[in-house]
């Protein structure tokens, strides 16, 4: 994932209880496995760590549901900057 392939590692170096990965395209199974392994390694039995993966299809669904999606003539979805 990414040019250096270390984005998942760097994500889990942060102090957090939930980690979110969002990509506007296909996310490969190896990324799911990597996220799960990092979450298990970082978590404790008394304080679990959670993660969420949002791929391109899920991103489109969320943007449509919250009316933040504009589809331009090219057919590519873009995020609406009107946040009201």
C-alpha angles and dihedrals in degrees: 000000000000130000096300096030092229102105094106091050092049092046092056092047087073121093106250143118096221128040123197126199116190124180127169094225143036117326114208124229091246089065091054090050092048093050091049093049092049092047092051092047093049097043129084126213090248095042115034123197120227131205136191128200120199116187129192095275092049091046091054091048092051094047092049092047092053094040093242097122126099120183112207126200093271088065094239116128118235130188115255112236091209100102097174 
